[in-house]
Amino acid sequence: MMSYYLKLAVRSLRRSPGITSLMVLAIALGIAVCVITLTVHHGMSSNPIWWKNDRLYAVTLDSWDPERPADEDHPELPPSELTWRDAEAVTRSDIPLRSVRMHKAGGVLSSGDSRVPARPERVIARMTTAGFFDMFDVPFRYGGGWKATADAGPEPVVVLSSKVNEQFFGGADSVGKTIRWDDREYRVVGVLAPWHPAPTFYDLNNGAFDDPEDIYVPIGWTEKLELPSGGNTNCWNAEDIQSFADFLNSGCVWIQVWVELPDAASKARMQAFLDNYVAGERRGGRFKRPNNNRLTNVDQWLVDNEVVGNDNRMLVALAFAFLSVCLINTVGLLLAKFLGHAAITGVRRALGASRRQVFLQHLTEAGLLAAVGAALGVVLAGAGLWALRIMYATPRDGFTGLMHVSSWSLMITVALAVCATLAAGLYPAWRVGRIAPAVYLKSQ
């Protein structure tokens, strides 16, 4: 019976190609706009490491000015980063399965081999500890991360991103080879596979959709080389900082700290550890604000840092409003079309077709219309996302990586097509089936 309804639907749509084209285009445009906005919104707001959401926690302590909060817009939140001394103290705890302290830095990378033709390149480095790669499930193409002993040494080892390895070593296995960073030689111990978490949840201070760093270096080199932060550094009090050692002992916050806690018991123990640490520091004259020591999972971290703003949500609402207008117009056109062919429907009813059969026949036609519109909508959405990538592409902008038709986008398209079928087809199909056969036949 369904194949018969499909044949009737195709014949009906062919009888009025102009109206059919308008309805298909209306549905396609509405679905395309929704898919584009939902795809970008989903990529911006989704947790890129959702499978560890109940294990990974950002550590924050409120060591800020007792007279005012770190963020006037969100006075309830502590600073998003820690001081060097606090970060060291937190990561010395043996409660977490893993802990990481880190910051961003800059520098010039060049080949340690004169035979390599790559030119020196200014790169972004992540100074971090050995647990970074396992904690955040960073994929490797060659080799792996360094051992924990390399942090304290520090040892001259480095992990390269896939892009840098391609640039300096042609994508070959470079583990064991030498590369120079700021005129100091480092041994390559690992090369990452392409890795682009969006947003870069582990450090949201300088752009939630920036590309990950180019190289990864043991954080011990920060103190040894007196490396300044390449990210945010915020200080609230006037301190006499005469040396790098003074800076490390100051109240300036610039270090990101994450811990991996496998269960609720370890989280409770870690929270107690933080509270006890702050209580001890308070007795020494620090932490004069009320207790606000937090372990924040990734989902809440993205919310607290406003990765997705209200304007993005408004765009999603406007997209659905546009789809609603398109569907309302389609309902009107379908109703006019169905009633315009009332005589044919009357003959079917007179020959014994039930209201249910008439309803299913016309709903099938609406479904076919929505399916064609959805298919065209995917094409238009792909073209729109491609255009956005071209318009907003920059050398280090991970935002453009969100703009592609993914499996999630296709699922949304199917869902919208079903909704479009029901929204646009139910009333016209029901309405045309309610008129008595005698009224149809009188039109003959």
C-alpha positions in Angstrom: 0.0 0.0 0.0 2.9 2.4 0.8 4.3 2.0 -2.7 0.9 2.9 -4.1 0.8 6.0 -2.0 4.3 6.9 -3.1 3.2 6.6 -6.8 0.2 8.9 -6.1 2.4 11.4 -4.3 4.9 11.5 -7.2 2.1 12.1 -9.7 0.5 14.8 -7.5 3.8 16.6 -7.1 4.5 16.5 -10.8 1.1 18.0 -11.6 2.1 21.3 -10.0 5.9 21.7 -10.4 5.9 25.4 -9.5 4.2 25.0 -6.1 6.2 21.8 -5.5 9.5 23.6 -6.1 8.5 26.5 -3.7 7.6 24.0 -0.9 10.8 22.0 -1.3 12.9 25.2 -1.3 11.1 26.5 1.8 11.7 23.3 3.7 15.3 23.1 2.4 16.2 26.7 3.5 14.6 26.2 6.9 16.4 23.0 7.5 19.7 24.3 6.1 19.7 27.3 8.4 18.9 25.1 11.4 21.6 22.6 10.6 24.2 25.3 10.2 23.4 27.0 13.5 23.0 23.8 15.4 26.2 22.3 14.0 28.3 25.3 15.1 26.5 25.6 18.4 26.9 21.9 19.1 30.6 22.0 18.3 31.1 25.1 20.5 29.2 23.9 23.5 29.9 20.1 23.5 32.4 18.5 25.9 35.3 17.2 23.7 36.2 14.7 26.4 32.7 13.8 27.7 33.7 10.2 28.6 35.9 11.6 31.4 33.6 14.3 32.6 33.1 12.6 36.0 36.9 12.1 36.4 38.6 15.4 35.3 38.4 18.5 37.4 39.9 22.0 37.1 41.4 23.1 40.4 40.7 26.7 41.5 41.5 28.5 44.8 40.4 32.0 45.7 43.7 33.7 46.6 42.5 37.1 45.2 42.1 40.5 46.6 40.0 40.5 49.8 38.4 43.7 48.8 37.0 42.6 45.4 36.5 39.4 43.4 38.7 38.3 40.5 35.8 38.7 38.1 33.3 41.5 38.7 30.8 39.9 36.4 30.9 36.5 38.3 31.9 37.4 41.8 31.0 33.9 43.0 33.9 32.4 41.0 37.6 32.2 42.1 40.3 33.0 39.6 40.6 30.4 36.8 44.3 30.0 37.3 46.6 29.4 40.3 49.9 30.9 41.5 53.1 28.9 40.8 53.5 28.0 44.5 49.9 26.9 44.9 50.0 24.8 41.7 53.2 23.1 43.0 51.5 22.3 46.3 48.3 20.9 44.7 50.1 18.7 42.3 52.3 17.2 45.0 49.3 15.5 46.4 49.1 11.7 45.9 45.3 11.7 46.0 44.6 12.2 42.2 45.3 9.4 39.8 47.0 12.0 37.7 47.6 15.8 38.1 48.8 18.4 35.7 50.1 21.9 36.0 50.8 23.9 32.9 51.0 27.2 31.1 51.5 28.5 27.6 54.8 29.8 26.3 56.3 31.1 23.0 59.5 30.5 21.3 61.3 29.9 18.0 61.6 26.3 16.7 64.4 25.3 14.3 65.9 22.0 13.1 68.8 20.5 14.9 69.9 19.1 11.6 71.3 21.5 9.0 70.2 19.1 6.2 66.6 19.8 7.1 65.3 22.6 4.8 62.6 23.8 7.2 62.9 27.5 8.2 62.8 28.6 11.8 59.3 29.0 13.0 57.7 30.9 15.9 55.6 28.3 17.7 53.3 28.1 20.7 54.5 25.7 23.4 52.7 24.1 26.3 54.9 23.8 29.4 53.3 20.9 31.2 53.9 17.8 33.3 54.1 14.2 32.2 50.5 13.4 33.1 49.1 15.7 30.4 48.9 13.1 27.6 47.3 10.3 29.6 45.0 12.6 31.5 43.5 14.1 28.4 43.7 11.0 26.2 46.0 12.7 23.7 46.6 10.4 20.7 50.2 9.7 19.5 51.3 8.8 16.0 54.9 8.0 17.1 56.5 7.4 20.5 54.8 8.8 23.6 55.1 11.3 26.4 58.0 11.7 28.8 58.4 10.1 32.2 57.6 12.1 35.4 61.3 12.3 36.3 61.8 14.5 33.2 59.7 17.2 34.8 62.0 17.7 37.8 65.3 17.3 35.9 64.3 18.9 33.7 65.3 16.7 30.8 65.7 18.2 27.3 62.8 16.3 25.7 59.9 17.4 23.6 56.6 16.2 22.0 55.7 17.6 18.6 52.3 18.2 17.2 51.4 16.5 13.9 51.7 19.8 12.1 55.2 20.6 13.3 56.4 17.1 12.6 55.1 17.4 9.1 56.8 20.7 8.7 60.3 19.8 10.0 60.5 16.0 9.4 58.1 15.5 6.4 55.7 13.5 8.6 58.2 10.7 9.2 59.0 9.1 12.5 61.1 11.7 14.3 61.4 10.0 17.7 65.0 10.2 18.8 65.9 13.1 16.6 66.9 16.5 17.7 65.2 19.8 17.3 66.1 23.3 18.6 63.7 25.5 20.6 65.0 28.9 21.5 68.6 27.8 20.7 68.5 24.8 23.0 68.5 21.3 21.7 65.7 18.9 22.7 65.2 15.2 21.9 61.9 14.2 20.3 60.2 11.5 22.4 56.8 11.6 20.8 54.7 12.9 17.9 51.0 13.5 18.2 48.4 12.3 15.8 46.1 15.1 14.6 44.4 16.3 17.7 42.0 19.2 17.8 39.7 19.3 20.9 37.1 22.0 20.4 36.8 23.8 22.6 40.3 23.6 24.1 38.8 22.9 27.5 42.1 22.5 29.4 43.0 26.2 28.8 40.2 28.6 27.9 42.1 31.8 28.8 43.2 33.0 25.4 40.5 31.6 23.1 38.3 28.6 23.5 38.7 27.6 19.9 42.4 28.2 19.3 44.4 25.2 17.9 46.3 23.1 20.4 49.9 24.0 20.9 52.7 23.1 18.5 55.1 21.5 21.0 55.0 20.2 24.6 57.9 20.7 27.0 58.5 19.6 30.6 57.4 22.4 32.9 60.7 22.3 34.8 62.2 24.3 32.0 59.9 27.2 33.0 61.9 27.8 36.2 65.3 26.9 34.7 65.0 29.2 31.6 62.9 31.8 33.4 60.2 31.6 30.8 57.4 34.1 31.0 53.8 33.0 30.4 52.5 33.2 26.9 49.0 33.2 28.2 47.2 35.2 30.9 49.0 36.5 33.9 46.9 38.4 36.5 48.2 40.1 39.6 46.0 41.9 42.2 48.5 43.4 44.7 51.5 45.6 44.3 54.5 43.4 45.1 58.2 44.2 44.8 59.1 41.7 42.1 62.9 42.0 41.3 63.6 38.6 39.9 61.9 35.6 38.3 62.1 33.8 41.7 60.1 36.7 43.2 57.6 36.3 40.4 57.2 32.5 41.1 56.6 33.3 44.8 54.2 36.2 44.1 50.4 36.2 44.2 50.1 36.4 40.4 47.9 33.7 38.9 49.0 32.1 35.6 49.1 28.3 36.0 46.3 25.9 35.0 45.9 22.9 37.2 43.8 19.7 36.5 43.4 16.5 38.5 42.0 13.1 37.6 39.8 11.7 40.4 38.4 8.3 39.6 35.5 8.2 42.1 33.5 10.2 44.6 35.7 9.1 47.5 38.9 10.5 45.9 37.1 13.7 45.0 36.0 14.2 48.6 39.6 13.5 49.8 41.0 16.0 47.3 38.4 18.7 48.4 39.5 18.2 52.0 43.1 18.5 50.9 42.5 21.8 49.2 40.5 23.1 52.2 43.3 22.1 54.6 46.0 23.6 52.4 44.2 26.9 52.1 43.6 26.9 55.9 47.3 26.5 56.5 48.1 29.3 54.0 45.5 31.5 55.7 47.3 31.2 59.0 50.4 32.5 57.2 48.5 35.6 56.0 47.3 34.5 52.6 43.8 33.7 51.3 41.9 36.4 53.1 38.7 35.9 51.1 36.0 33.4 52.2 36.7 29.7 51.4 36.0 29.1 47.7 38.1 26.1 46.7 36.6 24.3 43.8 36.9 21.0 41.8 35.0 21.7 38.6 34.3 19.1 36.0 34.6 19.8 32.3 30.9 20.4 31.6 30.6 23.0 34.4 34.0 24.5 33.5 32.7 25.3 30.0 29.6 26.9 31.5 31.6 28.9 34.1 33.9 30.3 31.4 31.0 31.2 29.1 32.3 29.2 26.1 28.9 29.6 24.5 27.4 33.1 25.0 23.8 34.1 24.9 24.1 35.5 21.4 24.8 32.0 20.1 21.7 30.6 21.8 19.7 33.5 20.3 20.9 32.6 16.8 19.7 29.0 17.4 16.3 30.4 18.5 16.1 32.6 15.4 17.0 29.7 13.1 14.1 27.6 14.5 11.8 30.7 14.1 12.8 30.9 10.5 12.1 27.1 10.0 8.7 27.7 11.6 7.9 30.4 9.2 9.0 28.2 6.3 6.8 25.3 7.6 3.8 27.6 8.1 4.1 28.7 4.4 4.4 25.1 3.4 1.2 24.2 5.4 -0.7 26.9 3.5 0.6 25.8 0.1 -0.1 22.1 0.9 -3.6 22.9 2.1 -4.3 24.9 -1.1 -2.9 22.2 -3.2 -4.8 19.3 -1.5 -8.1 21.2 -1.7 -7.4 22.2 -5.3 -7.4 18.5 -6.2 -10.5 17.8 -4.1 -12.4 16.2 -7.0 -9.8 13.4 -7.4 -10.0 12.7 -3.7 -13.8 12.7 -3.8 -13.8 10.0 -6.5 -11.5 7.9 -4.3 -13.8 8.3 -1.3 -16.8 7.5 -3.4 -15.1 4.3 -4.6 -14.6 3.2 -1.0 -11.4 4.8 0.3 -11.6 5.5 4.0 -10.7 8.8 5.7 -7.7 7.0 7.1 -6.5 6.0 3.7 -7.0 9.5 2.3 -5.1 10.8 5.3 -2.1 8.4 4.8 -2.0 9.2 1.1 -1.7 12.9 1.7 0.7 12.5 4.6 2.9 10.3 2.4 3.0 13.2 -0.1 4.0 15.6 2.6 6.7 13.1 3.8 8.1 12.8 0.3 8.2 16.6 0.0 10.0 16.9 3.3 12.5 14.2 2.4 13.4 16.0 -0.8 13.6 19.2 1.1 15.8 17.7 3.7 18.2 16.3 1.1 18.5 19.7 -0.5 18.8 21.2 2.9 21.9 19.0 3.6 23.5 20.3 0.4 22.7 23.9 1.2 24.0 23.4 4.8 27.2 21.9 3.5 27.6 24.9 1.1 26.9 27.3 4.0 29.4 25.7 6.4 32.0 25.7 3.6 31.4 29.4 3.0 31.8 30.1 6.7 35.1 28.2 6.8 36.4 30.3 3.9 35.1 33.6 5.5 36.5 33.0 9.0 39.6 30.9 8.4 42.7 32.1 10.1 46.1 30.4 10.6 45.3 29.4 14.2 41.5 29.3 14.5 40.1 26.0 15.6 36.6 27.5 15.2 36.7 26.7 11.5 37.1 23.0 12.3 33.5 23.0 13.7 32.0 24.0 10.4 31.4 20.8 8.5 28.5 18.4 8.0 29.1 15.7 10.5 27.2 12.5 11.5 25.6 14.6 14.2 24.4 17.1 11.6 22.9 14.4 9.5 21.0 13.0 12.5 19.7 16.5 13.2 18.6 16.8 9.5 16.7 13.5 9.7 15.0 14.6 12.9 14.1 18.0 11.4 12.7 16.2 8.2 10.4 14.1 10.4 9.3 17.2 12.3 8.7 19.0 9.1 6.6 16.1 7.7 4.4 16.1 10.8 4.2 19.9 11.1 3.5 20.6 7.5 1.5 17.6 6.5 -0.7 16.6 9.4 -3.3 19.4 9.2 -3.7 19.5 5.4 -3.9 15.7 5.3 -6.5 15.7 8.1 -8.4 18.6 6.6 -8.8 17.1 3.1 -10.1 13.9 4.6 -12.8 15.5 6.6 -14.9 16.8 3.7 -17.8 14.6 2.7 -17.5 12.7 -0.6 -20.7 14.4 -1.8 -19.0 17.8 -1.7 -16.2 16.5 -3.8 -18.5 14.9 -6.4 -20.5 18.1 -6.8 -17.4 19.8 -8.1 -17.4 17.4 -11.1 
